[in-house]
Amino acid sequence: MTIPIVYLACPYTDPNPAVRLGRYKLATKAAAYIATHGLVVYSPITMTHPMDLIMGGMTKKPNSNYWYEFDEAFMEVCARMIVLMIDGWESSKGVKREIDFFNRKRRQIIYLPPDELRKPWSNILELRKYD
């Protein structure tokens, strides 16, 4: 049996580097939380924030379309999505595109408020059901 991969969505882009760093830390904390509940999780912000820091000093760096295509390659293999409801998630163009992708594929989407990261997770039984 293959364990389904959960895609973790949250906002990232902001002109303020401190906001991006904070979002990276929250995404990574959420990914660890999800993993401790026995799920396989892919967190694009956890993976790509360090890359963004390195690319920041480069003259040629990828645009938002590149990052969406990058993330879409991972979304294709993810069975479900969790949206981390941190500040900016409702206005994030990236999160909106990710939600639209999972809706088009008719894949489950769970909305996770950040204060839930301090509690046992009630939705875990639902997510652990394999297709």
ABEGO torsion letter per residue (X at the ends): XBBBBBBBBBBABBABAAAAAAAAAAAAAAAAAAAAAGBBBBBAAAAAAAAAAAAAABABBBBAAAAAAAAAAAAAABABBBBBBBBGAAABAAAAAAAAAAAAAGBBBBBBBAAAAABBBAAAAAAABBX
